[in-house]
C-alpha cells in the first residue's frame, strides 16, 4: 500500500458494486494502485448485505484486493469518547462511523489517508 491510501466506506463500496459511474472509475483506479483501505466492520457490513450467491465470489475477490486495517481497542475507546463528546453537543452518529473516521489518524503519522463515504459527517 502506498502512503496515500483511501479508506472506502461501506456506502461507497455499495455504489461501486452496483456499477455506479460516479464511483466506478475512481475505485477501480484506487484498486489498481493498491490504495484502497478497508476494515473488518466495513467487510462485515458488505457481507451482511449480499443478496445473491454470485455476489459472494465478487466480494471475496474485492476483499483480497484491498488493504485491511483493524480497529484496535484503543481506537474503539477513542471513538467512544469522541462519540460521547459529540452526543453531548447534540450530534448522534453510529459508533462504527466515528471509529472509521478516526482510523486515518491512528494508522501512522507518515501516511496521508482519507476516508470516502456517502455518510454525512460533521467536520
KAPE-V391718 format. One record per residue. RES is the residue in three letters. PHI is phi in radians with two decimals (999 if undefined). D_FIRST is the distance of its C-alpha to the first C-alpha in Angstrom with 1 decimal. Layout:
res->(RES & RES)
phi->(PHI & PHI)
d_first->(D_FIRST & D_FIRST)
//
This chain:
res->(UNK & UNK & UNK & UNK & UNK & UNK & UNK & UNK & UNK & UNK & UNK & UNK & UNK & UNK & UNK & UNK & UNK & UNK & UNK & UNK & UNK & UNK & UNK & UNK & UNK & UNK & UNK & UNK & UNK & UNK & UNK & UNK & UNK & UNK & UNK & UNK & UNK & UNK & UNK & UNK & UNK & UNK & UNK & UNK & UNK & UNK & UNK & UNK & UNK & UNK & UNK & UNK & UNK & UNK & UNK & UNK & UNK & UNK & UNK & UNK & UNK & UNK & UNK & UNK & UNK & UNK & UNK & UNK & UNK & UNK & UNK & UNK & UNK & UNK & UNK & UNK & UNK & UNK & UNK & UNK & UNK & UNK & UNK & UNK & UNK & UNK & UNK & UNK & UNK & UNK & UNK & UNK & UNK & UNK & UNK & UNK & UNK & UNK & UNK & UNK & UNK & UNK & UNK & UNK & UNK & UNK & UNK & UNK & UNK & UNK & UNK & UNK & UNK & UNK & UNK & UNK & UNK & UNK & UNK & UNK & UNK & UNK & UNK)
phi->(999 & -1.38 & -1.43 & -2.09 & -1.23 & -2.22 & -1.39 & -1.74 & -1.35 & -0.91 & -1.06 & -1.29 & -1.02 & -1.06 & -1.09 & -1.07 & -1.16 & -1.41 & 1.53 & -0.98 & -1.13 & -1.08 & -1.82 & -0.94 & -1.22 & -1.16 & -1.19 & -1.03 & -1.09 & -1.10 & -1.11 & -1.08 & -1.62 & 1.02 & -1.87 & -1.44 & -2.08 & -2.42 & -2.33 & -1.02 & -1.17 & -1.16 & -1.06 & -1.07 & -1.12 & -1.16 & -1.09 & -1.18 & -1.65 & -1.06 & -1.94 & -2.33 & -1.02 & -1.12 & -1.22 & -1.05 & -1.13 & -1.08 & -1.18 & -1.06 & -1.14 & -1.11 & -1.04 & -1.26 & -1.61 & -1.94 & -1.53 & -1.79 & -2.05 & -1.57 & -1.49 & -1.38 & -1.04 & -1.05 & -1.18 & -1.07 & -1.13 & -1.07 & -1.13 & -1.09 & -1.14 & -1.15 & -1.07 & -1.07 & -1.06 & -1.14 & -1.08 & -1.14 & -1.69 & 1.51 & -1.86 & -1.91 & -2.22 & -1.06 & -1.03 & -1.07 & -1.16 & -1.13 & -1.10 & -1.11 & -1.13 & -1.42 & -0.94 & -1.03 & -1.34 & -1.99 & -1.28 & -2.90 & -1.25 & -1.44 & -1.42 & -2.06 & -1.84 & -2.31 & -2.08 & -1.80 & -2.58 & -1.65 & -1.22 & -1.49 & -2.31 & -1.17 & -1.78)
d_first->(0.0 & 3.7 & 6.5 & 8.1 & 6.9 & 10.0 & 11.8 & 14.0 & 17.3 & 19.7 & 22.0 & 19.5 & 18.4 & 22.2 & 23.0 & 20.3 & 21.8 & 25.2 & 24.5 & 24.6 & 24.8 & 23.7 & 20.2 & 20.0 & 18.9 & 16.5 & 14.6 & 14.9 & 13.4 & 10.4 & 10.1 & 10.8 & 8.1 & 5.4 & 5.7 & 8.1 & 8.5 & 11.9 & 14.4 & 17.2 & 19.7 & 18.2 & 18.1 & 21.7 & 22.9 & 21.8 & 23.5 & 26.6 & 27.0 & 27.1 & 30.5 & 30.6 & 29.8 & 28.1 & 25.5 & 24.5 & 23.3 & 21.4 & 19.7 & 19.0 & 17.2 & 15.2 & 14.3 & 13.0 & 10.7 & 9.0 & 7.0 & 10.3 & 11.3 & 15.0 & 17.6 & 19.5 & 23.3 & 23.2 & 21.2 & 23.7 & 26.5 & 25.1 & 24.8 & 28.3 & 29.7 & 28.2 & 29.4 & 32.9 & 33.0 & 32.2 & 34.7 & 37.3 & 36.8 & 37.3 & 33.7 & 32.9 & 29.4 & 27.9 & 26.5 & 23.4 & 22.7 & 23.3 & 20.9 & 18.1 & 19.1 & 18.9 & 15.5 & 13.8 & 16.5 & 16.0 & 12.4 & 12.7 & 14.9 & 12.7 & 10.2 & 11.6 & 11.1 & 13.6 & 15.2 & 16.7 & 19.9 & 23.4 & 24.9 & 27.1 & 25.9 & 28.0 & 26.5)
//
